[in-house]
Amino acid sequence: MMKLIPYSDLKPRNLGIILFVARLLAYVGYFFIGIALLAFASEIYNYIFPIVPVGGQGETYHGTYKTGVITLVFAIVILIVSALFAALVSWEASLKGPNNREI
């Protein structure tokens, strides 16, 4: 059965807070990807079914494409930071403790 928790296989020893922040950032990144997809879908919908201009002013541009691109880039940056935090926790979990040293 698949778990919907990001980085569910990590077992931190001392960096539980950083793992929590990594998971929280991953959820925020997923949320922003959803917002970007909605912005792109809105732009496609406006392209297929254009709004009739009122008063003969010509077509209006709402800027949802630009919003979608900026949101997507922001989401990718957040997911990269989240992955770096998870990598730090994974690295800490792989270190040998003072009681496990090989002499």
N, C-alpha and C positions, 0 to 999 in steps of 0.2 A: 504494500500500500504506500502510495506516495504522500509524503508530508508536505504541507504548504508553508513550512518554516524555512526561510533562507538559512543556509549554512547549518543545517540540523545535525550534521555529522561531527561538528567541532565540539570538543570537550575541553574547555579552558580550565587551567589550574588557578591562575591569579587574575586573568584579564576578562572576567565575566561582564564587567561594565562595557568594555570595548566591543565585545561580541553583541551585547544588547544594542549598542549604538549602531553597529554594522547592520544588524537585522532591521532596526528602525529606519536607517537610511535606505536599505533595499526596498522596504515597503513604500517609502516616499518616492523613490525612483520609479517603481512600478506604477504608482499613482500618476506621476507626471507623464509617463509613457502613455497611459490611458487618456490623459487630457490632450496630449499631442495627437493621438489617433482620432479623438473626437474633433479636434480643430481641422485635421486633414479631411475627415468625412464631411464636415460642415462646408469646407471649401469646395469639395467635389459636388456636394448637393447644390451649392450656389452656382456652380458652373453649369450643371445640367439643367437646373430650374432657375434661371436668372430672375432677379427682382425687377419689376417694371419701374423705371425711374419716374418719380413724381415731378411734374412741372417741366419736363423736357430738359433736365440738367445733364443727361447722359448717364452712363453706368457709374455706379458707386462701388468702391473697393473697400471691403471691410477689414482686410489685413489679417484674416485668420490663418492664412498660409504662413505669414511671418511669425505669428504667435506659435503656430505648431512647430516650426523649425527651432525657434528659440527654446521652447519647452522641451523638445526632444534632445537638444544639445545639453540643456540643464540636467535632464534626467540621466543622460549618459555620464556626465561628470559626477553626479551623485552616486551612481552605481559603481563607478571606478573607485571613488573614495571608500564606499562600502566594501568593495572587494579587497582594497588595501588593508582596511581594518581587520577583515576576516583573515587575510594572509598573516598579519601580525599575530593574531590569536593562534592560528595554526602553527606558526613558527614557535611560539611560546610553549604550546602543548607538546611539541616534538623535542624540546630540550630535555636533557637528562637532569633530574633533580640531584641535590647533594647526596641523597641516600642511594642513588642508583649509579654511581660512578664506577667505571671499570678501571681497575688498577693494573 
